[in-house]
Amino acid sequence: MSTMTYLLGIGAALIALASVIELLRRRRLRERHAIWWILAALFALVGALFPASVAWLAGVLGVGVPSNLVFFISIVLLFLVNLQHSAELTDLEDKTRTLAEESALQNVRLERLEERIDPKRDLPDDRS
């Protein structure tokens, strides 16, 4: 491995780690989401600092080409992040639907109460 490739790997890993930490600091990224990205950045940093460790791990796991192991781990990491976001999106959709239903019921209740106060009044006619 050339010195330039070695330094590029270290620089990219440090930039990724610094970016995640900065997003956390500015509260643009929540801790539960940052865990996966910090793990990925640390794994990349260890792999960049000690490239022989990636080759060793690939040999232990029986992977022929170390870069294939890196790609596989990256895909698994992205799958887990996507799965986490999908689960959170499902929860948010359920909460949104519940809030919309509660809001509609409150509107019906409010209209009925307004009718009791002034039964002659239908809907406000402010369009004229």
N, C-alpha and C positions, 0 to 999 in steps of 0.2 A: 504494500500500500504506500502510495506516495505521501510525502509530508503535507502537500496541499489538500489531498483528500482527507487525511487525518484531521487537519485543522478545520476543514469545512464541516466535517461531521460534528466536531466539538462545538463549533460556532453555532450550527443549526440547533443542536440540542440546548445550548445555553439560551439562545433566542427564544425557543419554545418555552422553556422553563420560566424565563423572565416575563414573557408575555402572559402566561397563566397567572403568575404572581401579581403582575400589574393589574390584570382584570379583576382579580380577587380584591386587591387593595382599593380599587375604584368602585367596588361593589357592582361590577358589570357581569360577574360570574359568581354563582353561588357555590358554597363549599362542596355540596353533594355532587355537583357537576365537575368541579375542579379536580376531584380525586383521580378520576380516570386520566385526565390530561396531565396531571403531575406525575402519575405513574408512568405514562408514556414518555414524558420528557426525561424522567430519571432513567428509564430503561434505555432511551436513546443516548443519554449522556454516558452511561456505563458502557454501552456498546461502542460509543465513539472513543472513549478513553482507553478501553481494553478490547480492541477488535478481536483478539485471540479468544476472548471469552465467548463471543458469538459463535466462532468456529467450533470451539469446544462443546458448547451447548447443542449446536447442530449435530455434531458427531455423536453426542450422548443420546439424542433423540432420534438419530438415524436419518436426519435430513441431509441430502446430498450437497446442497448448495446453501451456505449460511444466509445469503440474501433472501432465499425462499422462506427461511424461518422468520426473518424480520418482517417480510410481507404477511406471512400467516398471522403472526402476533398482532400486527397492525390491523388486519381485517377483523380478528377476534375482538380487539379493543373497540373498533368502530361499531361492530355489531352490538357490543354491550352498551355503548353510549346510545345507540339508536333504540335499543330495547328499553333503556331507562327513560328516554324521552317519550317513547310511545306510551309507556305506562303512566307517566305524568300527564300526557295529553289526554288520555282516557279519563283520568280523574278530573281534569279541568273541564272536559266536555260534560261529564255528569254533573258537576257543580253548576256549570252554566245553564244546563237544562233545568235543574232544580230551581235556580234563581229566576229564570224566565217564567216558570210555572207559578212560583210564589208571587212574582210581580203581577202576572195576569190575574191571579185570584185577588190580590189586593186592589187592583183596578176595578174588578167587578164589585167587590165589597164597597169601595168608595162610591161608585156610581149608585148603588142601592141606597147607601146612606144619604147621598145628595138628593135622591128621589124622595126619600121620606121627609126631608126638610122642605123641599119645594116640588110637589108632585106634578105641577103644571109645566115645569121647566123640563124640556127634553135635553137636547145637547146645546151647548153655547153656540150662538150664531154670531160670531165676530167677523164673518167674512164680508160683511157689507161695507 
